[in-house]
Amino acid sequence: MNNLTPVRRIPRKNRSLSGEVSIPRLKTSVSYESGLERDFVFINAINPKVTNIVSQPCCIHFADKKGQERHYTPDYLVTFSSKKTRPQLIEIKYSEELQEKASELADQFKAARLYAKDQGWKFLTVTENDIRTPILDNAKRLLPLQARVPNSDWANKLIGLTPSRLSIEQLLDKAELAEADRARGFNAALSLIAHSQFFVDLTQPITPKTIIRKIKKGGDYG
């Protein structure tokens, strides 16, 4: 599954905003064709349960209501560490466009659902209401940290002191840090979150009060 590659490359100048998001955690870069697609990649890049994000993953051929042959390329395929979570075939659209073009999009979405079902996947449409949430703010904060190797001394100390569940503030208390070192300790905790060593509720802002849990091998929480 992780060997999937895009069926077509996104031209750099195809739209006003296109490019690639580097995801060090997954050792890959993922293309996007719009700001909304970029933000979708951001929020999945920091999800510790996500194991791969493939842009333009497949080309689906289908016949429309008039019997004419059509083809459709969904935006992304997202895979997960848990076998209980099916891979998700994703189409990204603004909610207004989904409403305005509902009839026009119906055939290709029906074809995508059938194709996904045959593959053991799930087809989903995702809008700005799903993407531009507090998770995106956390993603913009955490993703750059994936490119930096956590300080091993700080990482070993904080991971070793973390039981099944406690706040970042409580962890820093357990580490018996001097007041001058607490900011560095907090940044070290952020780095461990970015590198999928700690799990937090990404739907909420990350603060010293944020509850953290260790992530075990395979994406389970400690």
One Martini backbone bead per residue (centre of mass of N, CA, C, O) as a GRO file, in nm:
protein
  222
    1MET     BB    1   0.056   0.062  -0.021
    2ASN     BB    2   0.321   0.256   0.015
    3ASN     BB    3   0.389   0.226  -0.315
    4LEU     BB    4   0.224   0.440  -0.403
    5THR     BB    5   0.168   0.648  -0.690
    6PRO     BB    6   0.120   0.884  -0.894
    7VAL     BB    7  -0.058   0.910  -1.205
    8ARG     BB    8   0.011   1.220  -1.178
    9ARG     BB    9   0.156   1.523  -1.225
   10ILE     BB   10   0.178   1.836  -1.086
   11PRO     BB   11   0.182   2.124  -1.216
   12ARG     BB   12   0.331   2.407  -1.109
   13LYS     BB   13   0.133   2.606  -1.314
   14ASN     BB   14  -0.172   2.510  -1.305
   15ARG     BB   15  -0.194   2.708  -1.065
   16SER     BB   16  -0.168   2.961  -0.836
   17LEU     BB   17  -0.141   2.703  -0.622
   18SER     BB   18   0.158   2.513  -0.604
   19GLY     BB   19   0.316   2.203  -0.471
   20GLU     BB   20   0.509   2.097  -0.178
   21VAL     BB   21   0.510   1.875   0.103
   22SER     BB   22   0.718   1.815   0.358
   23ILE     BB   23   0.756   1.478   0.527
   24PRO     BB   24   0.975   1.349   0.738
   25ARG     BB   25   0.820   1.119   0.885
   26LEU     BB   26   0.756   0.983   0.579
   27LYS     BB   27   0.972   1.039   0.362
   28THR     BB   28   0.812   1.282   0.202
   29SER     BB   29   0.632   1.429  -0.075
   30VAL     BB   30   0.339   1.643  -0.133
   31SER     BB   31   0.113   1.736  -0.355
   32TYR     BB   32  -0.042   2.049  -0.474
   33GLU     BB   33  -0.321   2.280  -0.616
   34SER     BB   34  -0.394   2.418  -0.335
   35GLY     BB   35  -0.455   2.553  -0.033
   36LEU     BB   36  -0.648   2.328   0.063
   37GLU     BB   37  -0.465   2.090  -0.001
   38ARG     BB   38  -0.228   2.177   0.173
   39ASP     BB   39  -0.387   2.171   0.443
   40PHE     BB   40  -0.454   1.872   0.431
   41VAL     BB   41  -0.163   1.775   0.445
   42PHE     BB   42  -0.088   1.899   0.712
   43ILE     BB   43  -0.296   1.743   0.900
   44ASN     BB   44  -0.179   1.456   0.814
   45ALA     BB   45   0.128   1.488   0.883
   46ILE     BB   46   0.053   1.496   1.217
   47ASN     BB   47  -0.073   1.216   1.204
   48PRO     BB   48   0.025   0.923   1.361
   49LYS     BB   49  -0.178   0.726   1.186
   50VAL     BB   50  -0.033   0.814   0.936
   51THR     BB   51   0.152   0.648   0.653
   52ASN     BB   52   0.011   0.787   0.389
   53ILE     BB   53   0.035   1.025   0.101
   54VAL     BB   54  -0.142   1.035  -0.212
   55SER     BB   55  -0.133   1.187  -0.506
   56GLN     BB   56  -0.308   1.105  -0.759
   57PRO     BB   57  -0.370   0.768  -0.726
   58CYS     BB   58  -0.607   0.754  -0.955
   59CYS     BB   59  -0.794   0.629  -1.245
   60ILE     BB   60  -1.138   0.671  -1.322
   61HIS     BB   61  -1.364   0.482  -1.509
   62PHE     BB   62  -1.671   0.607  -1.668
   63ALA     BB   63  -2.023   0.639  -1.706
   64ASP     BB   64  -2.253   0.845  -1.775
   65LYS     BB   65  -2.586   0.916  -1.819
   66LYS     BB   66  -2.514   0.917  -2.148
   67GLY     BB   67  -2.267   0.697  -2.188
   68GLN     BB   68  -2.010   0.848  -2.144
   69GLU     BB   69  -1.678   0.853  -2.135
   70ARG     BB   70  -1.493   0.876  -1.829
   71HIS     BB   71  -1.263   1.057  -1.608
   72TYR     BB   72  -1.113   1.027  -1.266
   73THR     BB   73  -0.910   1.215  -1.020
   74PRO     BB   74  -0.833   1.201  -0.724
   75ASP     BB   75  -0.644   1.360  -0.481
   76TYR     BB   76  -0.634   1.126  -0.242
   77LEU     BB   77  -0.443   0.889  -0.040
   78VAL     BB   78  -0.505   0.750   0.286
   79THR     BB   79  -0.310   0.590   0.532
   80PHE     BB   80  -0.299   0.346   0.808
   81SER     BB   81  -0.191   0.167   1.085
   82SER     BB   82  -0.470   0.062   1.114
   83LYS     BB   83  -0.665  -0.210   1.009
   84LYS     BB   84  -0.946  -0.072   1.094
   85THR     BB   85  -0.855   0.151   0.887
   86ARG     BB   86  -0.943   0.265   0.603
   87PRO     BB   87  -0.863   0.379   0.329
   88GLN     BB   88  -0.865   0.717   0.185
   89LEU     BB   89  -1.054   0.859  -0.065
   90ILE     BB   90  -0.996   1.195  -0.188
   91GLU     BB   91  -1.205   1.489  -0.211
   92ILE     BB   92  -1.146   1.837  -0.274
   93LYS     BB   93  -1.383   2.089  -0.162
   94TYR     BB   94  -1.574   2.339  -0.166
   95SER     BB   95  -1.886   2.371  -0.045
   96GLU     BB   96  -2.000   2.549  -0.272
   97GLU     BB   97  -1.919   2.361  -0.507
   98LEU     BB   98  -2.079   2.114  -0.419
   99GLN     BB   99  -2.355   2.253  -0.451
  100GLU     BB  100  -2.335   2.370  -0.747
  101LYS     BB  101  -2.213   2.060  -0.859
  102ALA     BB  102  -2.379   1.808  -0.779
  103SER     BB  103  -2.478   1.692  -1.052
  104GLU     BB  104  -2.197   1.683  -1.199
  105LEU     BB  105  -2.056   1.495  -0.959
  106ALA     BB  106  -2.222   1.233  -0.915
  107ASP     BB  107  -2.090   1.022  -1.107
  108GLN     BB  108  -1.794   1.034  -1.000
  109PHE     BB  109  -1.864   0.965  -0.705
  110LYS     BB  110  -1.992   0.693  -0.757
  111ALA     BB  111  -1.740   0.568  -0.888
  112ALA     BB  112  -1.556   0.611  -0.640
  113ARG     BB  113  -1.711   0.436  -0.439
  114LEU     BB  114  -1.687   0.171  -0.599
  115TYR     BB  115  -1.382   0.163  -0.623
  116ALA     BB  116  -1.317   0.173  -0.322
  117LYS     BB  117  -1.469  -0.082  -0.241
  118ASP     BB  118  -1.297  -0.278  -0.420
  119GLN     BB  119  -1.024  -0.188  -0.249
  120GLY     BB  120  -1.103  -0.128   0.063
  121TRP     BB  121  -1.213   0.157   0.071
  122LYS     BB  122  -1.285   0.515   0.126
  123PHE     BB  123  -1.501   0.766   0.022
  124LEU     BB  124  -1.426   1.128   0.039
  125THR     BB  125  -1.543   1.444   0.117
  126VAL     BB  126  -1.356   1.755   0.153
  127THR     BB  127  -1.359   2.053   0.339
  128GLU     BB  128  -1.297   2.349   0.498
  129ASN     BB  129  -1.453   2.245   0.757
  130ASP     BB  130  -1.237   2.004   0.801
  131ILE     BB  131  -0.955   2.172   0.779
  132ARG     BB  132  -1.023   2.469   0.905
  133THR     BB  133  -0.892   2.417   1.203
  134PRO     BB  134  -0.709   2.381   1.486
  135ILE     BB  135  -0.527   2.167   1.353
  136LEU     BB  136  -0.384   2.357   1.155
  137ASP     BB  137  -0.231   2.524   1.362
  138ASN     BB  138  -0.068   2.283   1.469
  139ALA     BB  139   0.063   2.200   1.202
  140LYS     BB  140   0.225   2.468   1.156
  141ARG     BB  141   0.392   2.416   1.421
  142LEU     BB  142   0.497   2.104   1.383
  143LEU     BB  143   0.613   2.038   1.100
  144PRO     BB  144   0.895   2.184   1.118
  145LEU     BB  145   0.999   1.983   1.350
  146GLN     BB  146   1.047   1.725   1.169
  147ALA     BB  147   1.333   1.842   1.052
  148ARG     BB  148   1.417   1.800   1.354
  149VAL     BB  149   1.619   1.667   1.577
  150PRO     BB  150   1.587   1.560   1.871
  151ASN     BB  151   1.702   1.598   2.170
  152SER     BB  152   1.821   1.328   2.333
  153ASP     BB  153   1.821   1.417   2.628
  154TRP     BB  154   1.534   1.527   2.637
  155ALA     BB  155   1.384   1.285   2.523
  156ASN     BB  156   1.467   1.068   2.730
  157LYS     BB  157   1.364   1.215   2.978
  158LEU     BB  158   1.062   1.256   2.901
  159ILE     BB  159   0.987   0.966   2.824
  160GLY     BB  160   1.078   0.833   3.098
  161LEU     BB  161   0.857   1.021   3.270
  162THR     BB  162   0.616   0.899   3.107
  163PRO     BB  163   0.326   0.790   3.144
  164SER     BB  164   0.012   0.744   3.030
  165ARG     BB  165  -0.080   1.032   3.181
  166LEU     BB  166  -0.020   1.389   3.119
  167SER     BB  167   0.093   1.693   3.146
  168ILE     BB  168   0.330   1.902   3.050
  169GLU     BB  169   0.358   2.042   3.321
  170GLN     BB  170   0.397   1.778   3.487
  171LEU     BB  171   0.648   1.683   3.338
  172LEU     BB  172   0.828   1.927   3.414
  173ASP     BB  173   0.808   1.874   3.715
  174LYS     BB  174   0.937   1.587   3.711
  175ALA     BB  175   1.212   1.706   3.583
  176GLU     BB  176   1.314   1.943   3.757
  177LEU     BB  177   1.310   2.229   3.636
  178ALA     BB  178   1.424   2.508   3.573
  179GLU     BB  179   1.282   2.795   3.483
  180ALA     BB  180   1.483   2.841   3.237
  181ASP     BB  181   1.405   2.531   3.114
  182ARG     BB  182   1.096   2.515   3.044
  183ALA     BB  183   1.091   2.612   2.753
  184ARG     BB  184   1.270   2.383   2.646
  185GLY     BB  185   1.085   2.157   2.743
  186PHE     BB  186   0.839   2.237   2.575
  187ASN     BB  187   0.981   2.216   2.298
  188ALA     BB  188   1.049   1.916   2.330
  189ALA     BB  189   0.757   1.820   2.341
  190LEU     BB  190   0.679   1.922   2.061
  191SER     BB  191   0.882   1.746   1.908
  192LEU     BB  192   0.756   1.473   2.003
  193ILE     BB  193   0.488   1.523   1.869
  194ALA     BB  194   0.596   1.561   1.576
  195HIS     BB  195   0.743   1.254   1.610
  196SER     BB  196   0.533   1.051   1.742
  197GLN     BB  197   0.577   1.014   2.075
  198PHE     BB  198   0.330   1.198   2.123
  199PHE     BB  199  -0.005   1.235   2.232
  200VAL     BB  200  -0.265   1.461   2.119
  201ASP     BB  201  -0.518   1.695   2.105
  202LEU     BB  202  -0.546   1.859   1.792
  203THR     BB  203  -0.825   2.026   1.846
  204GLN     BB  204  -0.629   2.170   2.042
  205PRO     BB  205  -0.443   2.372   2.191
  206ILE     BB  206  -0.103   2.391   2.276
  207THR     BB  207  -0.024   2.355   2.618
  208PRO     BB  208   0.074   2.298   2.940
  209LYS     BB  209  -0.224   2.151   2.982
  210THR     BB  210  -0.168   1.935   2.794
  211ILE     BB  211  -0.235   1.613   2.716
  212ILE     BB  212  -0.020   1.326   2.733
  213ARG     BB  213   0.089   1.042   2.526
  214LYS     BB  214   0.230   0.763   2.455
  215ILE     BB  215   0.365   0.605   2.167
  216LYS     BB  216   0.346   0.313   2.032
  217LYS     BB  217   0.398   0.066   1.846
  218GLY     BB  218   0.160   0.126   1.581
  219GLY     BB  219   0.000   0.385   1.734
  220ASP     BB  220  -0.035   0.336   2.017
  221TYR     BB  221  -0.132   0.411   2.340
  222GLY     BB  222  -0.008   0.448   2.675
   0.00000   0.00000   0.00000
